[in-house]
Amino acid sequence: MTTIKQIVVVEGRDDTKRLKETFGDIDTIETRGSAIDEATLARIRQAQAKRGVIVLTDPDFPGEKIRKTISRAVPGVTHAFLPRAEGVPAHKGSLGIEHATPAALRAALQHLFTEAPDAPQVISQKDLLTAGLIGGTDSRYRREQLGELLHIGYTNGKQLLRRLKEFRITRAAFFAALDQVNGGRHDHA
């Protein structure tokens, strides 16, 4: 079993249970929803200082809200993203970490990103427009595919440029993933 040294921030008990089933001895902090209180943020700050933190939230709007709240309050946390398709429940229920397979969770925790807000912008708005990632009828689908290939999660058009910058996605990595989204066609300069 893989050992995770950092403390993983998740949304709830079911997420913790799923991670323990997959990784065994793993420590988590549960946010208990998107309205994170100051006491939970203080625990996350302390965990970041002592062992490091990995934020692994559900691949949905509330999960993204939690991720943003933590990033603002605790700079330098590491992020892992579960693709939306991997968090779909087998029956009824909402999208979530608790529905992911052990293989999907291991894959998510193998691709970690730490935000670097001061990183230079290497991919431009024009690159996104030319690539059909914004402003097109299938842009949302293309962004979802790109986010999965780069392991940075789904973003809307405004967030994509920021996330590519903050997670230091290189032009080479961006265009390699874009080639896969395009089915091997090279539609960029």
C-alpha positions, 0 to 999 in steps of 0.5 A, spaced: 500 500 500 502 506 498 503 511 504 501 518 503 505 522 508 501 529 507 494 530 510 489 529 505 483 535 506 476 531 504 469 534 504 466 528 509 466 522 512 465 517 506 471 520 503 475 519 509 472 512 509 474 511 501 481 513 502 482 509 508 480 503 504 485 504 499 491 507 502 490 504 509 493 508 514 492 515 512 490 522 515 485 526 513 481 533 515 474 533 513 471 540 511 464 538 512 461 542 506 463 548 503 462 553 508 469 552 512 469 555 519 475 558 521 477 552 526 478 547 520 482 552 516 486 553 523 487 545 523 489 545 515 494 551 516 497 547 522 497 541 518 500 544 512 506 547 517 507 540 520 506 535 514 504 538 508 496 538 505 493 535 499 486 538 497 482 532 494 475 535 493 469 532 489 469 534 482 464 539 482 462 546 484 462 545 491 468 542 491 471 547 487 469 552 492 472 549 498 479 548 494 479 556 492 477 557 500 483 553 502 488 556 497 486 563 499 487 561 507 493 556 506 497 558 500 502 553 498 497 547 499 498 541 494 492 539 489 490 533 487 484 532 482 479 526 481 476 526 474 469 527 474 467 521 470 471 517 476 466 520 481 460 518 479 456 514 483 454 507 481 446 508 483 443 514 486 447 520 489 452 526 488 458 526 484 464 525 489 471 522 492 467 516 496 465 513 489 472 513 486 475 506 485 482 505 488 485 505 482 482 512 480 484 515 487 491 512 486 492 516 480 489 522 482 494 522 488 500 521 483 499 527 480 500 533 485 500 540 483 502 546 488 500 553 486 505 558 484 501 565 483 507 568 481 509 563 475 509 567 468 503 566 464 506 561 458 499 560 455 495 565 452 488 567 452 489 567 444 492 560 445 485 557 449 481 561 443 485 558 437 484 551 441 477 551 441 477 551 449 473 558 450 468 561 445 466 554 442 460 550 442 464 544 444 469 548 449 466 545 455 467 538 453 474 540 450 476 543 457 474 537 461 478 532 457 484 537 457 483 538 465 483 530 465 489 529 461 493 534 465 490 532 471 488 539 473 481 538 474 475 541 470 475 549 470 470 554 466 473 558 461 475 564 466 479 559 471 483 555 465 488 560 464 489 561 471 490 554 473 494 553 467 499 558 470 498 557 477 500 549 476 506 551 471 503 547 466 508 548 460 506 550 453 509 543 451 505 539 456 499 543 454 500 542 446 501 535 448 494 534 451 491 538 446 493 534 441 490 528 445 484 532 445 484 533 438 485 526 436 492 527 434 491 533 429 496 538 430 491 544 430 496 549 433 502 553 431 
